[in-house]
Amino acid sequence: MADNNNLELIHNALKNLQSVLKDRFELEEEIESLPQDLKIKQNALNSANAKYLELTENFNKAKNDYSTNSIKYDEAKTYREESEKKMDEISTQREYEALSKQIDDAKIKEQSLLKARTVSQAQVKELEEQLADQQAVCDSLTEEVRCESEKIEVTISEKQKLIDELDAKSLELRGSL
């Protein structure tokens, strides 16, 4: 009879130990699965940052194009104006025709450079807006990742405390065997 009581106590202790260990393993699995959402958000943040860098590169290129087109336009305009001033100094029909053609070519070049400058200026403005929007996306995702990280750290800490309690209970149950 004493052996039956002893076996029953051992059986109950083993059942309790099994339950404690099952709970412990479930907590460990939960801790392992917690960072999955964070990884997804981190990947989204990395993609957003990469897009921001690409937009920044395109923006800088567009600014350089605008600057180059502005300089070329100013040079073409100055050349045309100087050519027009020379009209007062010509004396022959041949010089007039040559200078007139030169002025017409300069006007055409000036107009095409003005169009190019306007297009690149519009592109700069558009990219500037896209950069601002992308910066807002990056900031938002950064904040989400930070909040999610903090939440996960707190949850892991709480679950680790429960695991520690279960470990202590497990040791106690093993000691009673």
C-alpha positions as CSV (number, residue, x, y, z in Angstrom):
1,M,0.0,0.0,0.0
2,A,2.8,2.3,0.9
3,D,4.4,1.5,-2.5
4,N,1.1,2.4,-4.2
5,N,1.0,5.8,-2.4
6,N,4.6,6.4,-3.3
7,L,4.0,5.4,-6.9
8,E,0.9,7.6,-7.0
9,L,2.9,10.6,-5.6
10,I,5.6,10.0,-8.2
11,H,3.0,9.7,-10.9
12,N,1.4,12.9,-9.9
13,A,4.7,14.7,-9.6
14,L,5.7,13.5,-13.1
15,K,2.3,14.7,-14.5
16,N,2.9,18.1,-12.9
17,L,6.5,18.1,-14.2
18,Q,5.2,17.2,-17.7
19,S,2.6,20.1,-17.5
20,V,5.3,22.5,-16.4
21,L,7.7,21.5,-19.1
22,K,4.9,21.7,-21.7
23,D,4.1,25.2,-20.6
24,R,7.7,26.2,-20.7
25,F,8.2,24.9,-24.2
26,E,5.0,26.7,-25.4
27,L,6.4,30.0,-23.9
28,E,9.7,29.4,-25.7
29,E,7.9,28.8,-29.0
30,E,6.0,32.1,-28.5
31,I,9.2,33.9,-27.8
32,E,10.7,32.6,-31.1
33,S,7.6,33.5,-33.1
34,L,7.4,37.1,-31.8
35,P,10.0,38.7,-34.0
36,Q,8.4,37.5,-37.3
37,D,6.2,40.7,-37.5
38,L,9.2,42.8,-36.6
39,K,11.2,41.1,-39.4
40,I,8.4,41.9,-41.9
41,K,8.3,45.5,-40.8
42,Q,12.1,45.8,-40.8
43,N,12.1,44.5,-44.4
44,A,9.5,47.0,-45.4
45,L,11.7,49.7,-43.8
46,N,14.8,48.5,-45.6
47,S,12.9,48.6,-48.9
48,A,11.6,52.1,-48.1
49,N,15.1,53.3,-47.3
50,A,16.4,51.9,-50.5
51,K,13.7,53.6,-52.5
52,Y,14.5,56.9,-50.6
53,L,18.2,56.5,-51.6
54,E,17.2,55.9,-55.2
55,L,15.0,58.9,-55.2
56,T,17.7,61.0,-53.7
57,E,20.1,59.9,-56.4
58,N,17.5,60.7,-59.1
59,F,16.8,64.1,-57.4
60,N,20.5,65.0,-57.4
61,K,20.9,64.0,-61.0
62,A,17.8,66.1,-62.0
63,K,19.2,69.1,-60.1
64,N,22.5,68.8,-61.9
65,D,20.6,68.5,-65.3
66,Y,18.6,71.6,-64.4
67,S,21.7,73.5,-63.4
68,T,23.5,72.4,-66.7
69,N,20.4,73.4,-68.8
70,S,20.2,76.7,-67.1
71,I,23.8,77.5,-67.7
72,K,23.5,76.4,-71.4
73,Y,20.3,78.5,-71.8
74,D,22.0,81.6,-70.3
75,E,24.9,81.1,-72.6
76,A,22.7,80.7,-75.7
77,K,20.6,83.7,-74.7
78,T,23.8,85.8,-74.3
79,Y,25.1,84.6,-77.6
80,R,21.8,85.5,-79.4
81,E,21.8,89.0,-77.8
82,E,25.4,89.6,-78.8
83,S,24.6,88.5,-82.3
84,E,21.6,90.9,-82.5
85,K,23.8,93.8,-81.3
86,K,26.2,93.0,-84.2
87,M,23.4,93.7,-86.6
88,D,24.0,97.4,-86.3
89,E,27.6,97.0,-87.4
90,I,27.1,95.1,-90.6
91,S,27.5,96.7,-94.0
92,T,26.8,94.1,-96.7
93,Q,23.9,92.0,-97.6
94,R,26.0,88.9,-97.2
95,E,27.0,89.7,-93.7
96,Y,23.3,90.5,-92.9
97,E,22.2,87.1,-94.2
98,A,24.9,85.2,-92.4
99,L,24.2,87.1,-89.1
100,S,20.5,86.7,-89.6
101,K,20.9,82.9,-90.0
102,Q,23.2,82.9,-87.0
103,I,20.5,84.7,-84.9
104,D,17.8,82.4,-86.1
105,D,19.9,79.3,-85.2
106,A,20.7,80.9,-81.8
107,K,16.9,81.5,-81.2
108,I,16.1,77.9,-82.0
109,K,18.9,76.6,-79.7
110,E,17.7,79.0,-77.0
111,Q,14.1,77.8,-77.2
112,S,15.1,74.1,-77.1
113,L,17.3,74.8,-74.1
114,L,14.5,76.7,-72.4
115,K,12.2,73.7,-72.9
116,A,14.9,71.4,-71.5
117,R,15.4,73.6,-68.5
118,T,11.6,73.8,-67.9
119,V,11.3,70.0,-68.1
120,S,14.2,69.4,-65.8
121,Q,12.8,72.0,-63.4
122,A,9.5,70.2,-63.3
123,Q,11.3,66.9,-62.8
124,V,13.2,68.5,-59.8
125,K,9.9,69.6,-58.2
126,E,8.3,66.2,-58.8
127,L,11.2,64.4,-57.3
128,E,11.3,66.8,-54.4
129,E,7.7,65.9,-53.6
130,Q,8.3,62.2,-54.0
131,L,11.3,62.5,-51.6
132,A,9.2,64.3,-49.0
133,D,6.5,61.6,-49.3
134,Q,9.1,58.8,-49.1
135,Q,10.7,60.4,-46.1
136,A,7.3,60.4,-44.4
137,V,6.9,56.7,-45.2
138,C,10.4,55.9,-43.8
139,D,9.8,57.9,-40.7
140,S,6.5,56.1,-40.1
141,L,8.0,52.7,-40.7
142,T,10.9,53.6,-38.4
143,E,8.5,54.5,-35.7
144,E,6.5,51.3,-36.2
145,V,9.7,49.2,-36.0
146,R,10.8,51.0,-32.8
147,C,7.4,50.5,-31.2
148,E,7.2,46.9,-32.3
149,S,10.8,46.3,-30.9
150,E,9.9,47.8,-27.6
151,K,6.7,45.8,-27.4
152,I,8.5,42.6,-28.2
153,E,11.2,43.3,-25.6
154,V,8.6,43.8,-22.9
155,T,6.7,40.6,-24.0
156,I,9.9,38.6,-24.1
157,S,10.9,39.8,-20.7
158,E,7.5,38.9,-19.2
159,K,7.6,35.4,-20.8
160,Q,11.2,34.9,-19.7
161,K,10.0,35.6,-16.1
162,L,7.3,33.0,-16.5
163,I,9.9,30.5,-17.9
164,D,12.1,31.2,-14.9
165,E,9.1,30.6,-12.5
166,L,8.4,27.3,-14.4
167,D,12.1,26.3,-14.1
168,A,12.0,26.9,-10.4
169,K,8.8,24.8,-10.1
170,S,10.4,22.1,-12.3
171,L,13.4,22.0,-10.0
172,E,11.1,21.8,-7.0
173,L,9.1,18.9,-8.6
174,R,12.3,17.1,-9.5
175,G,13.5,17.4,-6.0
176,S,10.3,15.8,-4.7
177,L,10.9,12.7,-6.8
